[in-house]
Amino acid sequence: MARYVLPMIVAIAQLVAGGRLPAAMTGGQDGQEADVKDVKDEARLRLMPERNEKWLRGCLPKVDDERVQKVLDDPRLIVYTDREMPKAYQFWDGLMPGVHRASYNISANSSEPFGNGNREFPWAGPAGTHKARNMWVFRFIHLPQDENGKLTPIVWFRTRLSGDSNPGYGWRFPAGAVVGEVLMMRQDGVDYCFELRVRFREEGNWAVDVFRPFPRAEDLVKRIQELRPDWEERPALKNAIDSLSDPGPLPETQLVDNHPRKTFKQTMGVHELPALEDDRLIKELLSQTVFRSALGEYWIEGSNGAVTAAPTTDAQFHIVPAGYQAGFVDVDRISCMRCHESVNQPVSRFQAGRDWYGRIRGSDGIFSFHPFDPSCVSGNGYSQPVKMRTELVSAGVIEKYDPEKHDKLRYAQVPRLVE
């Protein structure tokens, strides 16, 4: 079996990388305390045109956590999408070593759909969104500053994993860093945030939180009744509130990946939201509600004792997108680490014998960030010399790790993460 596509074929077959973007884009935690200081606009790192960044920042929700809100409001927040930070994985065990776009299938086997693990569940996108419709995502990074206002950088280093022919790269975030994921959906040409996921780098660990407009079913009931006092006279709303107040027994379902070495396997109850038949109400629910922490919360418990962490729906427009399956993902650091600990691991660890290559993207428990310059991320199978991203270096966002310079506790390795 040939291991790679011929250069002429790969050049023709190159795929366009990047995630789903809106049309506008084409024209209480126990983590480290965030350190936010006033800065001049010219000191900011911007990875996209100013108007695009301004628009994305305007999509950020208001949250009831003062420290997180301070981070969201900070001009130094680094905002990006898959367009500015294309999904890229490393491959150091073969003829075409380097950094490759996850969107390109490097396999020459016609039966191999992806050629790498980064396009399969559970790694293809944010947890619980693999079947969600009408949604997209953008992300951000916030780095701590020293007493002089200088950023504490993400540090990168060379590392060789078992089986690699060449050393690859790893990186670590400093304690005090905050990484976020903003989940969005669109209705009638307008984009609405429905969930904010945040990870806080500690010394040797990551803390997590998720902010939602309605962490629990009873929160949604209360808000609907506030916004629509006549809810009892509206059959769809009454039906929804009855379902939210007394769901009866919840059907239990298992969500599991299909690899021999399992990364995700969870059985949970399922609570499907009925259509509200009031799009204006849903827009009010999403845009006029302060998001609150869902850490350690369950959305609802059925009469049979089954629980779910979040609702799902088949409605075209609701407080979560159709097909959303985050109900299988408990909001706590142990649950989240199940997938996040697989970053930078060879795909062969999860399913040996397949004609797929390289590593799961990311490092230090974070999938979405990498320090590589886009020019060295191959989109056609050819090897490219690796280069660190110039603007990240110039802004002090990344530095090569120096044990004499960088504090060991601040950059302590998270247990179970591959270096």
URCOR-V72820 format. One record per pair of residues at least 4 apart in sequence whose C-alpha atoms are under 6 Angstrom apart, sorted by sequence separation. I is the first residue (numbers start at 1). J is the second residue. If there is no record, write none. Layout:
i=(I;I)
j=(J;J)
This chain:
i=(80;82;120;145;146;186;202;224;225;241;242;243;283;284;285;301;302;337;348;362;402;408;5;92;118;119;145;186;201;214;301;330;362;392;393;63;91;118;145;185;200;214;231;232;301;361;392;91;144;145;160;185;200;231;257;300;315;90;107;144;159;160;184;199;256;314;376;90;105;106;159;184;199;256;299;313;89;105;158;159;183;184;198;255;298;299;376;89;158;198;255;298;299;88;157;183;254;312;346;347;88;157;197;254;346;87;88;156;182;196;253;345;373;87;156;181;196;253;344;345;372;373;102;155;181;195;252;310;311;344;372;373;155;180;195;252;310;343;344;371;372;154;180;251;309;343;344;371;154;179;250;251;308;343;344;179;221;250;343;178;309;178;343;177;341;176;340;175;175;217;175;44;144;144;143;240;142;296;142;295;28;141;269;141;269;140;237;269;272;140;236;268;271;272;273;275;139;272;139;139;138;137;137;137;136;135;135;134;250;249;248;249;247;248;249;250;81;80;79;268;79;78;19;78;18;18;77;18;93;92;93;92;92;213;341;213;212;215;211;212;211;211;217;210;211;216;217;210;17;209;15;261;260;259;4;5;4;3;2;35;20;208;207;34;32;31;32;31;31;132;133;132;132;131;132;171;172;170;129;128;128;203;203;204;203;204;205;204;63;62;63;64;63;117;175;174;174;116;115;116;118;154;155;153;154;155;156;157;153;155;156;155;91;90;90;89;89;106;100;101;99;100;101;98;97;96;14;14;11;10)
j=(84;86;124;149;150;190;206;228;229;245;246;247;287;288;289;305;306;341;352;366;406;412;10;97;123;124;150;191;206;219;306;335;367;397;398;69;97;124;151;191;206;220;237;238;307;367;398;98;151;152;167;192;207;238;264;307;322;98;115;152;167;168;192;207;264;322;384;99;114;115;168;193;208;265;308;322;99;115;168;169;193;194;208;265;308;309;386;100;169;209;266;309;310;100;169;195;266;324;358;359;101;170;210;267;359;101;102;170;196;210;267;359;387;102;171;196;211;268;359;360;387;388;118;171;197;211;268;326;327;360;388;389;172;197;212;269;327;360;361;388;389;172;198;269;327;361;362;389;173;198;269;270;327;362;363;199;241;270;363;199;330;200;365;201;365;201;365;201;202;244;203;76;176;177;177;274;177;331;178;331;65;178;306;179;307;179;276;308;311;180;276;308;311;312;313;315;180;313;181;182;182;182;183;184;184;184;185;185;302;302;302;303;302;303;304;306;138;139;139;328;140;140;82;141;82;83;142;86;164;164;165;165;166;289;417;291;291;294;291;292;292;293;299;293;294;299;300;294;103;295;104;350;351;351;107;108;108;108;108;144;136;333;333;176;176;200;202;202;207;321;322;322;323;323;324;363;364;363;324;325;326;409;410;412;412;413;414;414;290;290;291;292;292;347;410;410;411;356;356;357;360;397;398;397;398;399;400;401;398;400;401;401;358;358;359;359;361;381;377;378;377;378;379;383;383;383;379;380;380;380)
